Each structure stands twice: as C-alpha cells, then as structure tokens.
Amino acid sequence: MADYIYKRQSIDDLVPGMVLGKMIVTSDGKIFLNEGAVLTLRTIQTLQLWGFRSVDIREECTPGQQTTLENEQVPQMPDESLTANEQQDLSLAHQAQMEPAAAEDHEIPPNVPIEFASHYNSAVQVLKKHLGKVRFIKDDFNGDEIRRMVTEDIIPLLDDHTVTDCLQMMPHEEDYLYHHSVDVGIIAGCLSFWMGRSYHEIEETILGALLHDIGKALIPLKVLNKPGALTDEEMHLVRFHSLRGYKFLKQYGDFSQSVLLCALQHHERIDGSGYPMSVKGDKIHPYAKLIAIADVFDAMTSVRSYGKRATPYEAVEIMKREMVGKLDYQVCSVFLDKLSQRFVGDIVQLSNGQRGEVVFLNPHDCTRPIVRTRDGEFVDLDKLRDLSINKMLHS
C-alpha cells in the first residue's frame, strides 16, 4: 500500500493532475469531491468559482518522507446559512460545473470574425465568473474586473458596423443569463455611441447594461431555467429581479447611482406600464431607457429554453407595433434606423422555404424588403403579404 504525504495547497497553485488528499464537503454536508479525486482544469476553475482558497492534496512518499496532514479544516462553502432553494442551486451548479468541458471550447461560427468572438467570449466568461457566485458569496462581489472588461472587450466592438450581425450568429443555447447580459451591454454601448453620448456615459451605460439582470442571479435556478409556465409565486420572484438586483448592487457593489438605476428601471416603461415601480417618462433614468430597448430586442432574437426565436425583421416589426408609447421614441428610432441599415446583404430564408439575399429595403417598412432568390427571382415582401422572412442564415 502506497504511503502519501499530505499538504495544504493554495487554489492558485493547483495544477491539473494533482490528487485530492481530503474529502471536500459543502456547508450542508453534501460531498463535493471525494478523497483521491484527480484534479482537472475544470475542477480547479470550479473550486475558484465557488470561493475555495485552499485544499489538501496528496503525493506518494519518496523514501525518507513523512506522511503528514496539516490539522486544518477543509474550507467549506463561504455561506454557511443556505436556504433549501440555495442548497438545490448549489447542487445543480456543481453538477453543471463538473460536466465535460466541451461547452467551454467556444466554437466560432464561420461568419464571425475571430477578434469579435475573442472579445465576446472573454466578456461572457468574466460575467460567468462573477455573476455565477453572486447567490452564495455576496460580500465577495467585486466590479473591478467587470469594469476592465468594459474597456478591454466591449468598447473595441462599438465602431464595428457588423457588430449586431455578429451577435445574431453567436451561440446562446448555454448560460443564457451571461450571454444575454453581454449582448445587452454591446447593443446598449452601440446605441449610446450612435446617440453621440460622451465616453464616460457610454462606459456607464455598458456597465449598467452588463449588470442589469444581476437580480436574476439571485433567483433559484429551478425557477430561472423552468421551461414551462411559472406559478404566481415564481412569477413574483422573476418580476422583482430588478429590485433585488438594485438592492444587491447598492449593498455589495461600488457603483454610481446611474448604474444602480439601470438594474432597477430597465423594465419600466414611458407610459407607466412597467415594473417594479411603474414610474413614467422623466422618472426613468436615460441609461435605463436605452437599456430597455437593447433588452427587449435581444430577448426576442436570442435562443431560449422556451419560445420561438424572432428574426431581427420580426423583432423590429414587433417593436414598432407594440412598443409605441412604451419605449423612448427618439432612442428607439435611432436604434431601428441603424439596425435596418444592416439588413441589405443578409442571406435569409422565406416562409415558403426559398432562400435569397436582401437587396432593397422598402422605405416605408424595412421589415418587408425585396429578396433576390437563388434562381434570380425578385420577391417583394411588401406586396406579397402572405410571405415573410422566418430565418436569418447569415449576414
């Protein structure tokens, strides 16, 4: 039987291949990792994510070495007073984190520039790192890395005229909350840039957009990821994520009031029909009005665990039809105008199965353009109302 030497190792010094020397359990007594587990890169990243500072590892003794184990308790989960929902979330989160790392490979779609994908995936990972532990390690939340990410990964994308096209082609099936937050950050940043806002205002708007849904990180995962209809109690939890997010950022973050109001007011509407406070018009912060538009558009055009993904054409049509009086008219007009300018050249699929290229926009309705099909036919969707664009193939 082999003899082992046991020693306490900082999380930062762990390398794949090390062997765990002592079982790790959560604060509610559940086994997280058994003694003898071989640490992988993903396992080490998971330990970092959940706030562990050090663990015991074991190595086979060489002749003359003593078998020792430092008499210290293995760190437990930082929050020792988890609710039943949080305990279930912890179990689900651990399970998700311990799955094979294929989802982390970040395959780049063929029509997305590598530079865009690099910035985008970097931003998603930063949010995943910090928002992923919000529900358990509240007092460890630090916005400095998120601020750096705004400067290093989001700002460089704003003057790229293909940015909204690239967002449509990036995969969103996994980790929707983080992808959606980054999407809204990029769209809101572009919109702020198009509006001629100052650099500081653009930075603050992006930061507010990235954190606008932080309250959802406080909702039990079984509710947040539920594919079916929500109960009244669950709907209450979801509906007030904006208030919970505001309170969290105010208590644990170091952010301006403008950023806090982005979290609180991004579901408010100009006519007072929004939530959680039902405030109107000038009572809504300008950044929150802008983020509301980015949020609505991305929510409609992203892949979700439920519901149909709208094309940008359908989203624009819905926003024009249903958001009159609800979203800021000036900001919405700038957004829809800039977005529709990118439609020409899109490769799309029509509702009858034909595929073609958008070659001309109807000046009265950009959502029903002229499409040149593969066989050279020109299809005017403004005149053929029984046809529509039901899928974007690429931009």
Secondary structure, DSSP 8 states (H G I E B T S, - for coil): ---EEEEEEEGGG--TT-EE-S-EE-TTS-EEE-TT-B--HHHHHHHHHTT--EEEEEEE--TT-------------S-S---HHHHHHHHHHHHHHTS-GGGGS----TTS-HHHHHHHHHHHHHHHHHHTTTTT-GGG---HHHHHHIIIIIGGGTT-TTHHHHHHHS--SS-HHHHHHHHHHHHHHHHHHHTT--HHHHHHHHHHHHTTTGGGGGS-HHHHT--S---HHHHHHHHTHHHHHHHHHHHH----HHHHHHHHHTT--TTS--SSS---GGGS-HHHHHHHHHHHHHHHHS--SSS----HHHHHHHHHHH-TTTS-HHHHHHHHHHHHHT-TT-EEEETTS-EEEEEEEETTEEEEEEEEETTS-EEETTT-TT--EEEEEE-
